[in-house]
Amino acid sequence: MKSILATAATVMALGATMTAQAPDAAFLQQYCVTCHNDRVKAGALTLASLDVTAVDGHVEVWEKVVRKLRTGMMPPEGVPKPAAAARAAFTGALEAALDRAAARRPDPGTPALHRLNRAEYANAVRDLLALDVDVAALLPPDDSAAGFDNIADVLGVSPALIEGYAAAAASISRRAIGSSTIGLDRTTYRMPGDVSQEAHVDGLPLGTRGGFVITHTFPLDAEYDLQVGQAGGARLGGPPGAGPRTEDLYVTLDGVRITLQGRGATRLKVAAGPHTIAAASVVRSHAAGADGVFHVETRTPGITQVTIAGPFNPTGPGDTPSRRRLLVCTPSSAADELTCARTILSTLATRAFRRPVAPSSAELDTFLEFYRRGRGSLVALKPNGEGGFEFGIERAVARILVDPQFLFRFEREPARVAPGAAYRVTDLELASRLSFFLWSSVPDDELLGVAAKGTLSAPATLERQVRRMLADPKAEALVTNFAAQWLYLRELQNAKPDTPEFDGNLRQSFQRETELLFRAILREDRSIVDLLDGGFTFVDERLARHYGIPGIRGSQMRRIELPPDSPRRGLLGQGSILTVTSAANRTSPVQRGKWVLENVLGAPPPQPPPGVETNIDGDASKAKPVSLRQRMEQHRANAACASCHRIMDPIGFALENFDHAGKWRTTDGQTPVDATGVMVDGTRLDGVASLRRALAAKPDLFAGVAVEKMLTYALGRALRAQDMPSVRAVTRAAAPGRYTFSSLVLGVVKTPQFQMRTKAGEL
Amino acid sequence: MFLTKKHLSRRTVLRGIGASVALPLLDSMVGAQTPARSVAPKTRFAAFYIPHGATMDKWTPAAEGAGFEYTEILKPLEQFRERITVVSGLAHPYVAGAGGADVSAGANHTRAAAVFLTGSVPQRGAQAHLGISADQVAAQHIGQDTPLPSLELSIEESVLACEASFSCAYRNSISWKSPTQPLPMQSNPRLVFEKLFGDGATAAERRGRRQDTRSLLDSVMAQLPSLQRDLPAGDKRRLDQYLEDVREIERRIQRAEASARQDVTLPDVPAGVPPTFAEHVKLMMDLQVLAFRSDITRVSTLMLARELSGAVFPETTIRDPFHNLSHHSNDRGNMDRFAILNLYHMTKFAYFVLKLKETPDGDGSLLDHSLVLYGSSLSDGNQHNFSPLPIVLAGGASGALKGGRHVRFPKDTHMSNLLLAMLDKLGARLDSFGDSTEMLSL
């Protein structure tokens, strides 16, 4: 117990600059209780009976007060406001009181039993068996809450999930080992319908246009049928419906050009394992406009799909990354087999269960039983009697992949700790927390080794491991899972702005731009505030044209510097965010304002009150000469709406120079764009630059939001009021270094929430 | 039409990373035996959800009783007149939260689909809490003898970003096995196909793989109790649930082994999500009918779109996104255009009803032996209100439902009263369901 309390104290000492002074009750009386009292109960909140000098027991209310004051949402317009210094002093003292309360009685929380979500399952299979799987085709989708799909509370179980796990385990184990029982498969990769193929695609040979590159894992050394589908569009001067001739195709296997036999399937001999196939159309005519004509007539001439069928006439499992990863020994004789099976299965079980499982341990018996049954099974034996060993391994691998110890992240409660008390998780549990946070996957051998020795929680070791993990390519999961959900990038897949400027290519460039910016911050350990006001971005020719940036040629995303006055600096100028916060046929200043409030300022606006008409679009079809802004001004004349919209709308209006697909504009229909407004704190806005300046001037607010999101994601649970002292501590500690990415990550890892648990009470 | 193509995810297209576990060639799965029919007809239950309500004055027939005139939106169902029951006057107050208090809030979209088959209040908080849905009650009563108790489908993929303080589960599923167990609704026809018919190229291979799966699950069941040690009570409960679900799959495999039928000719395995809404809906409905016909399941739900869906339906003349247009501002032109979308969706439902009618089942057709619900939990999408709801029933419920009528109940009659009555017709005799006040007499 002693060490437990000491940990909490060390961690909380991060928030060192706490003042011991109690918050001033008179301030509260003067500026808050006039409305929030038992009689008026504004916002269904009364502070009259609460003692601000004794915050314990009411931390939820007081954290709400802190948030409203910090973000300038209270007191509202039309009532006396405190001087900035008085407000800051009161807020600071209240925060300090809350932080002290948390340090006195640490409550790191009791996260529910975590199940691996789809992304984590796929990454774990990749790391355990060196096999890429299409997890969306194997498992039902996960639910999400609090903005992320790794929230333990909602990662429920269902019969469909069990079914998926069992089927996935069988299929994955067959493919990992290259089982002779693998039957004919056919996979078709299709080009989405809204992608145009006029231009060269990054990763394909120069002199081609359109097409795509795929990495396909061939299960066995065998023959496979490859078939490339071509555009249904017209050739120039030819009849509609006739595709380009096959010699117009450029198809490569691992970079080597192959010639297809006409339009049907071409049979190829391919070694087992992952191979890269590229298919594109050869550019025949350089005549200006020729492709433009194609485009007009056919939308997307070019490659429609690539189909791979096989294996035919297999000759063996080959030498694949999966077999090298899994088969860590090879039995030299029948007498060797059981020892080798033990080695293989204990190695896999250790990685899968994220704790040491010795080759001699009794818990291997279950898996060895499956091994033995497979070993002796007649299906697997070749005429010469070989093959039984590997089939035995395959069955045991399937059993390990359905083991709850793989699929769930168990954290056990020590018996000696009292219910309601906080305690440290074990080093092995901490290793899993780290790897699922930073890699969305299982720990690697090094992390597991350190944890098994019991030294992972030593601060210096922990920091070394975190830095090593951030430098690992697997940290890309922070981009694809954490950032993509925080920044709404996943919503981009559903966005279909109604404009001829937009297609699948632009959608992809939007997504890549934001991902690359986030990745640069991660890889170069930049300030998280660069997300708001970074001096660079990433564009290809298509995106640069959309942004009106001259001189960019080609399909490769490349980094470009942005001058201080560029509208494209930071997220607020990126097509991805601007599009997902728009309606399909117009901008939505409300949604944009709401996005900024939630994701930059940390002040999510409340829901519209009951009985309020929230629609402003109805008249759109009528040819009234009323601009969107005028319509919104009208609706803000209503006091019930105005209380929130006066906060949201000016922020959204400042972005009105970007249309609903993020393109720069100076008029909206016939009306000149008016991007002026006044923020709730009195800051005057006249467009994106002024908004960006205003937001970047309060880096602590944005950094605080980043920490909240990161802590939510790291813990896999929604934050509670009791967690806010840790959010503040991490934010404060990262301030001197201007909120570098690693300082936020390390701060999160050091919180009691990340390293400890509260023992559940009796139920 | 079954597609034999796999959709390439957008991310993989241009740069191209992506492997997949591929699908088996199922040509050899086609059987050619004669049907072995059971004697008594088994009633099937299906429910279809559409979001955003409807243009009610173009939905609700003017006259009541048998000879009513079909309205513009219901017109596609007229061809099945004798098997159609239009039910008017119903309301789902929990769409507006506990007590129906949140009258026109945007949150009603978040709640609407969840309330449709449950008649329960969607609780706020990270952990979803609702109530069991009528289809799942039905599955407990009529779904236990088939390989699958029920089949849940949707056209759109799950949404990941939802209104703060509400779990996304409320928008993602209308089928709830218990108050805390939303069932995932599958949108990929290929996965639906594998779920229905199994994995493997031949009957022998499918049988072998089923047995392999059983032995895996047997082993996990034996192990689970030992994993409960030193876990918090909440985690233990989750593992209990897991064990229950494993048992459920075991039972399904047993039933599949016992009832593997050879008389249904299987189509090619569909390879992925078709590119258009029309093809996708048709394929999903084909699979539902196939599942009913081969008695793999007797209960199925399908969401044609999710609440707040921004889908555009290019087969119609309407270019506005679905949700946008539902906010018609009481403008007649907008309401008429919204009705075109309502009609379009109704033609899809009519396709399903037609398939049921064309499929022989015992002494009649599947339509004679089905009870099918189609409708929304919202009335006027512009106001997010929940009364009166657009609701129509199809099918004869094996003689339990007399069709050919428009029945109008007093304003604000709880929709749960209808759900209670429907369950009754399926043989599930409950005292109450959701927020029912009494059983509707139909």
Interface residues (C-beta under 8 A of the other chain):
Chain A: T110 A112 L113 D132 V133 D134 A136 A137 L138 P140 P141 D142 D143 S144 A145 A146 G147 D149 I151 D153 V154 G156 V157 S158 P159 A160 L161 I162 E163 A166 A167 A168 A169 A170 S171 I172 R175 G183 L184 D185 R186 T187 T188 Y189 R190 M191 P192 G193 V195 V201 D202 G203 F212 V213 I214 T215 H216 T217 P274 T276 A278 Q305 T307 I308 A309 T366 E369 F370 R373 V379 R395 A398 R399 V402 D403 P404 Q405 F408 F410 R412 E413 P414 A415 Q485 Y488 R490 E491 Q493 N494 K496 D498 G504 N505 R507 Q508 Q511 S555 A583 A584 N585 P604 Q607 P608 P609 P610 G611 V612 E613 T614 N615 D617 G618 D619 S621 K622 R717 A718 K759 A760 E762 L763
Chain B: T4 K5 K6 H7 L8 S9 R10 R11 T12 V13 L14 R15 G16 I17 G18 A19 S20 V21 A22 L23 P24 L25 A96 A101 D102 V103 S104 A105 G106 A107 A126 Q127 A128 E152 E157 S158 L160 A161 C162 E163 A164 S167 C168 A169 N172 K177 T180 Q181 P182 L183 P184 Q186 N188 R190 L191 E194 K195 D199 G200 A201 E205 G208 R209 D212 T213 S215 L216 L217 S219 V220 Q223 L224 L227 R229 D230 L231 P232 A233 G234 D235 R238 L239 Q241 Y242 D245 V246 E248 I249 R252 A271 G272 P275 G310 V312 R319 D320 P321 N324 H327 H328 S329 N330 D331 G333 N334 R337 N382
